[in-house]
Structures are given as C-alpha cells and as structure tokens.
C-alpha cells in the first residue's frame, strides 16, 4: 500500500474543505435568490437553451418575436427568464 506524506494529506484535506465551503456559499446565495423570486427560478440564456434543446440564436429569435418574456440587465446586457413564465410558454406550444 502506498504511503502518503502527512503534509500532502493535510494539503489535500484543506483543499477539499475549502471547496466544500465555496459550494456551501453558492448554495446559500441560490437559496436567498430563490426567496427573493417567491420560490421561482431565474434562468440565463445557457440554462434555457439547454432546457429547451435549442440554440442561443433560436432564443434570440423567440425574444425578437415576443414569444418568450425576458428580463435584460442593462449593466451587462445579460438576459434572464423566470422558470414559471417558461413553463407557460411550453404549455402554449403544447410541450
């Protein structure tokens, strides 16, 4: 059985603990965000394109045609979508 130096083991454990702490902070932020949205989920272009199985260009066409409601962040130009509104869009399209 290979021997692991105690310094290396300690560094590995510290790295793992730091990683778990970062994940925990991200989860806390996500939970706070969900509370602000009354339990709804906020999706970005990448999330929504993956969810719908379409390209980001197709999402742009949906926005241009007014088929899906979106919210634009003026400071960085990012688009966001409420999951509940996307569910309505899918119901209208018969999915």
BELQUI-V305567 format. One record per residue. N is the residue number from 0. RES is the residue in three letters. PSI is psi in whole degrees, -180 to 180 (* if undefined). OMEGA is omega in radians with two decimals (NA if undefined). NEAR is the number of other C-alpha atoms within 10 Angstrom. Layout:
n=N res=RES psi=PSI omega=OMEGA near=NEAR
n=N res=RES psi=PSI omega=OMEGA near=NEAR
This chain:
n=0 res=UNK psi=132 omega=-3.09 near=3
n=1 res=UNK psi=149 omega=-3.13 near=4
n=2 res=UNK psi=134 omega=3.09 near=5
n=3 res=UNK psi=124 omega=3.12 near=9
n=4 res=UNK psi=140 omega=-3.07 near=8
n=5 res=UNK psi=-34 omega=3.10 near=9
n=6 res=UNK psi=-44 omega=3.13 near=9
n=7 res=UNK psi=-44 omega=3.12 near=10
n=8 res=UNK psi=-43 omega=3.13 near=11
n=9 res=UNK psi=-41 omega=3.11 near=12
n=10 res=UNK psi=-41 omega=3.11 near=11
n=11 res=UNK psi=-45 omega=-3.14 near=12
n=12 res=UNK psi=-43 omega=3.12 near=12
n=13 res=UNK psi=-43 omega=3.11 near=12
n=14 res=UNK psi=-42 omega=3.13 near=12
n=15 res=UNK psi=-44 omega=-3.14 near=12
n=16 res=UNK psi=-43 omega=3.11 near=12
n=17 res=UNK psi=-41 omega=3.11 near=12
n=18 res=UNK psi=-44 omega=3.10 near=11
n=19 res=UNK psi=-37 omega=3.13 near=12
n=20 res=UNK psi=-41 omega=3.11 near=12
n=21 res=UNK psi=-42 omega=3.12 near=12
n=22 res=UNK psi=-42 omega=3.14 near=12
n=23 res=UNK psi=-42 omega=3.11 near=12
n=24 res=UNK psi=-41 omega=3.12 near=11
n=25 res=UNK psi=-42 omega=3.12 near=12
n=26 res=UNK psi=-40 omega=3.10 near=12
n=27 res=UNK psi=-43 omega=3.11 near=12
n=28 res=UNK psi=-42 omega=3.13 near=12
n=29 res=UNK psi=-41 omega=3.12 near=14
n=30 res=UNK psi=-41 omega=3.10 near=14
n=31 res=UNK psi=-41 omega=3.13 near=12
n=32 res=UNK psi=-42 omega=-3.14 near=15
n=33 res=UNK psi=-37 omega=3.09 near=14
n=34 res=UNK psi=-39 omega=3.12 near=12
n=35 res=UNK psi=-28 omega=-3.10 near=11
n=36 res=UNK psi=21 omega=-3.11 near=12
n=37 res=UNK psi=42 omega=3.08 near=8
n=38 res=UNK psi=-5 omega=3.13 near=12
n=39 res=UNK psi=163 omega=3.14 near=14
n=40 res=UNK psi=141 omega=3.11 near=16
n=41 res=UNK psi=129 omega=3.14 near=17
n=42 res=UNK psi=147 omega=3.02 near=17
n=43 res=UNK psi=-177 omega=-3.10 near=14
n=44 res=UNK psi=-43 omega=-3.10 near=18
n=45 res=UNK psi=-47 omega=3.13 near=14
n=46 res=UNK psi=-47 omega=-3.06 near=14
n=47 res=UNK psi=-41 omega=3.12 near=20
n=48 res=UNK psi=-42 omega=3.11 near=16
n=49 res=UNK psi=-43 omega=-3.13 near=11
n=50 res=UNK psi=-43 omega=-3.10 near=10
n=51 res=UNK psi=-15 omega=-3.11 near=11
n=52 res=UNK psi=36 omega=3.13 near=10
n=53 res=UNK psi=169 omega=3.10 near=12
n=54 res=UNK psi=166 omega=3.10 near=14
n=55 res=UNK psi=-29 omega=3.07 near=15
n=56 res=UNK psi=-39 omega=3.09 near=11
n=57 res=UNK psi=-40 omega=3.07 near=12
n=58 res=UNK psi=-41 omega=3.12 near=18
n=59 res=UNK psi=-40 omega=3.10 near=14
n=60 res=UNK psi=-42 omega=3.09 near=13
n=61 res=UNK psi=-42 omega=3.14 near=14
n=62 res=UNK psi=-46 omega=-3.12 near=14
n=63 res=UNK psi=-37 omega=-3.12 near=10
n=64 res=UNK psi=-6 omega=-3.14 near=9
n=65 res=UNK psi=22 omega=-3.12 near=10
n=66 res=UNK psi=-30 omega=3.13 near=13
n=67 res=UNK psi=143 omega=3.09 near=18
n=68 res=UNK psi=140 omega=3.13 near=14
n=69 res=UNK psi=164 omega=-3.14 near=19
n=70 res=UNK psi=128 omega=-3.09 near=13
n=71 res=UNK psi=132 omega=3.07 near=11
n=72 res=UNK psi=113 omega=-3.06 near=10
n=73 res=UNK psi=-36 omega=-3.04 near=8
n=74 res=UNK psi=-32 omega=-3.12 near=6
n=75 res=UNK psi=-2 omega=3.08 near=7
n=76 res=UNK psi=6 omega=-3.13 near=9
n=77 res=UNK psi=146 omega=3.08 near=12
n=78 res=UNK psi=142 omega=3.11 near=17
n=79 res=UNK psi=156 omega=-3.08 near=18
n=80 res=UNK psi=142 omega=3.04 near=19
n=81 res=UNK psi=133 omega=-3.10 near=18
n=82 res=UNK psi=-38 omega=-3.13 near=14
n=83 res=UNK psi=-37 omega=3.11 near=13
n=84 res=UNK psi=-33 omega=3.09 near=14
n=85 res=UNK psi=-36 omega=3.07 near=18
n=86 res=UNK psi=-41 omega=3.10 near=12
n=87 res=UNK psi=-42 omega=3.09 near=13
n=88 res=UNK psi=-44 omega=-3.13 near=15
n=89 res=UNK psi=-38 omega=3.10 near=13
n=90 res=UNK psi=-41 omega=3.14 near=10
n=91 res=UNK psi=-34 omega=-3.12 near=10
n=92 res=UNK psi=1 omega=3.09 near=8
n=93 res=UNK psi=27 omega=3.13 near=7
n=94 res=UNK psi=* omega=NA near=8
